[in-house]
Amino acid sequence: EKPMHCVGGLSSACQGHGSVFTGTKCCLPPPTTCVAGSMNGCDGKNQLWTGTYCCVDGAQQCYPSAASDCKGPYTSFTGSQCCVPEDFKCWYGSNCEQQGASRAGTNCCSQQM
Protein backbone atom coordinates (compact mmCIF):
# COMPACT_ATOMS: atom_id res chain seq x y z
CA GLU A 1 0.00 0.00 0.00
CA LYS A 2 1.35 3.40 -0.99
CA PRO A 3 1.93 5.99 1.73
CA MET A 4 -0.62 8.78 2.08
CA HIS A 5 0.03 12.08 0.29
CA CYS A 6 0.23 14.79 3.00
CA VAL A 7 0.06 18.58 2.55
CA GLY A 8 -0.68 21.57 4.75
CA GLY A 9 -4.28 21.96 5.79
CA LEU A 10 -6.88 22.69 8.43
CA SER A 11 -8.91 20.14 10.38
CA SER A 12 -12.17 21.89 9.46
CA ALA A 13 -11.45 21.52 5.72
CA CYS A 14 -9.67 18.15 5.63
CA GLN A 15 -12.77 15.94 5.48
CA GLY A 16 -13.96 13.33 3.03
CA HIS A 17 -12.18 11.69 0.08
CA GLY A 18 -10.49 9.27 2.50
CA SER A 19 -8.56 12.15 4.07
CA VAL A 20 -6.94 12.00 7.49
CA PHE A 21 -5.89 15.08 9.47
CA THR A 22 -2.68 14.62 11.47
CA GLY A 23 -2.83 17.82 13.52
CA THR A 24 -0.93 19.92 10.97
CA LYS A 25 -1.29 18.10 7.68
CA CYS A 26 -4.12 16.80 5.55
CA CYS A 27 -3.29 13.35 4.18
CA LEU A 28 -5.05 11.78 1.22
CA PRO A 29 -4.74 8.35 -0.38
CA PRO A 30 -2.65 8.33 -3.56
CA PRO A 31 -2.74 9.04 -6.38
CA THR A 32 -3.60 12.64 -5.53
CA THR A 33 -2.19 15.90 -6.89
CA CYS A 34 -2.27 18.93 -4.55
CA VAL A 35 -1.62 22.40 -5.96
CA ALA A 36 -2.41 26.05 -5.32
CA GLY A 37 -6.05 27.00 -5.53
CA SER A 38 -8.88 28.67 -3.68
CA MET A 39 -11.64 27.44 -1.42
CA ASN A 40 -14.36 28.61 -3.82
CA GLY A 41 -12.60 27.33 -6.93
CA CYS A 42 -11.76 23.89 -5.56
CA ASP A 43 -15.28 22.49 -5.52
CA GLY A 44 -15.38 19.68 -8.06
CA LYS A 45 -16.52 16.22 -7.03
CA ASN A 46 -13.00 14.87 -7.62
CA GLN A 47 -11.43 17.66 -5.53
CA LEU A 48 -10.77 18.43 -1.87
CA TRP A 49 -9.82 21.83 -0.43
CA THR A 50 -7.46 21.09 2.48
CA GLY A 51 -7.59 24.62 3.84
CA THR A 52 -4.27 25.36 2.10
CA TYR A 53 -4.19 23.40 -1.15
CA CYS A 54 -6.58 22.04 -3.72
CA CYS A 55 -6.15 18.30 -4.12
CA VAL A 56 -7.38 16.60 -7.28
CA ASP A 57 -7.87 12.84 -7.45
CA GLY A 58 -5.33 11.06 -9.62
CA ALA A 59 -1.94 11.93 -11.07
CA GLN A 60 -2.38 15.34 -12.71
CA GLN A 61 -0.34 18.00 -14.49
CA CYS A 62 -1.47 21.52 -13.62
CA TYR A 63 -0.99 24.92 -15.25
CA PRO A 64 -1.77 28.47 -14.08
CA SER A 65 -5.18 29.31 -15.47
CA ALA A 66 -8.35 31.32 -15.17
CA ALA A 67 -11.62 29.39 -14.88
CA SER A 68 -12.49 30.54 -18.41
CA ASP A 69 -9.28 28.90 -19.75
CA CYS A 70 -9.95 25.53 -18.11
CA LYS A 71 -12.38 23.66 -20.28
CA GLY A 72 -12.84 20.39 -22.01
CA PRO A 73 -12.94 16.76 -21.00
CA TYR A 74 -10.99 15.70 -17.90
CA THR A 75 -10.09 19.24 -16.79
CA SER A 76 -10.23 20.23 -13.10
CA PHE A 77 -10.08 23.89 -12.04
CA THR A 78 -8.54 24.48 -8.59
CA GLY A 79 -9.23 28.20 -8.27
CA SER A 80 -5.92 29.24 -9.83
CA GLN A 81 -4.74 26.25 -11.86
CA CYS A 82 -6.16 23.93 -14.46
CA CYS A 83 -5.27 20.26 -14.13
CA VAL A 84 -5.46 17.46 -16.67
CA PRO A 85 -4.38 13.83 -16.29
CA GLU A 86 -0.61 13.32 -16.12
CA ASP A 87 -0.61 11.08 -19.20
CA PHE A 88 -2.12 13.80 -21.42
CA LYS A 89 0.13 15.44 -24.01
CA CYS A 90 0.11 19.24 -23.66
CA TRP A 91 1.41 21.92 -25.98
CA TYR A 92 1.30 25.72 -26.16
CA GLY A 93 -1.53 26.64 -28.46
CA SER A 94 -4.90 28.12 -29.19
CA ASN A 95 -8.10 26.81 -30.78
CA CYS A 96 -7.79 23.73 -28.58
CA GLU A 97 -11.45 22.83 -28.99
CA GLN A 98 -11.14 22.76 -32.79
CA GLN A 99 -8.31 20.27 -32.37
CA GLY A 100 -10.45 18.10 -30.10
CA ALA A 101 -8.29 19.01 -27.12
CA SER A 102 -8.94 20.44 -23.67
CA ARG A 103 -7.71 23.93 -22.71
CA ALA A 104 -5.50 24.27 -19.61
CA GLY A 105 -4.31 27.85 -19.27
CA THR A 106 -2.17 28.63 -22.35
CA ASN A 107 -1.93 24.95 -23.26
CA CYS A 108 -3.96 22.52 -25.29
CA CYS A 109 -3.98 19.01 -23.84
CA SER A 110 -5.28 15.73 -25.16
CA GLN A 111 -5.10 12.04 -24.48
CA GLN A 112 -2.19 10.41 -26.27
CA MET A 113 -3.40 7.86 -28.74
N, C-alpha and C positions, 0 to 999 in steps of 0.2 A: 504494500500500500504506500502510495506516495505521501510525503509529508504535506501538511496543510500549507497554504500560501498565506502569509501573514503581513498585514500592512497597518499603518496607523489608523485609529478609528475611535469611536465613542460607543459606550455600551448601549446608549439609547438608539443608535442607528444600526448597530451590528446585530441584526436579527433576520432570521430566515435564510434560505439558500444553503442550509447546512453550516452556517457560520457559527463560530465560537469566539466569544470575547475573553481575552486573557487578563484583562485589567488595564492594558495599554494598547493592545493590538487586536485587530479583527482578523480572524483566520478563516479562510474558506477552502473547501476541498478543491484540489486541482482537477482539470486545468482551468485556471482563472487568470484573467489579465486585469490588473488594477492600474488605472491611470488618473491624471487630473480630470476634474469635472466639477459639477455643481449639484447640489441637492435637488434642485428643480429639474435639471437636465437629465439626471441619472434615474429615470423612472420606468425603463423598459422592463418587461417581464423576465428578461434574461440578465438583469442588472441588479446590483446592490450598492447603495450609497453607504459607505462605512462611517461617515462623519468627516472623513478626510479625503478619501479616494472614491472613484467610481469603479466598481469591479464588474467586468463583463464575463459571463460564462464562456469557457473555451479559450484556446490559444488564439490571440488576436494581434493584429498590427494596427496601430492607431496613429492618426495624423491630426494636427491642429485643424479645427474646422468650425464653421458656424452651422447651426441646425439646418439652414437652407442649403448647405453644401454637403449634407450627409443624407444621401438618398439612394434607393435601389435595394435589391435583394441582399439580405445578410448584413446590412449596416446597423450599427448601434451607436447612437449619439450619447456622449457622457455629460454634456453640458459645455465642454470646450474642445472635445476631440471626437473624431469619427473613427470607429473601429470596424474592421472587416476581418474575416478569418485569416489566420496566419498563412495558410496555404494559397491564398489568392495572389495573383500577379498584379502589381500596381505600377502605374507609370504616370508621369506628369502629362496632363492633357485636359482637353475640354470636349464637349459634346459626348460625354461618357454614355448617356442614355442611347444615343444613336448607334453607338458601338456595342450595345447590349451589356454595358458595364455599369457598375455602381459608382457613385461619386463619393469620395472621401477627402474633403478639403480640396486641395489643388490636384488631386490624383484621381485617375480612373482605375478601378480595380475589378477584376473578374476571376472567376474560377479557371484554373489552368485545365486545359483539356487533356 
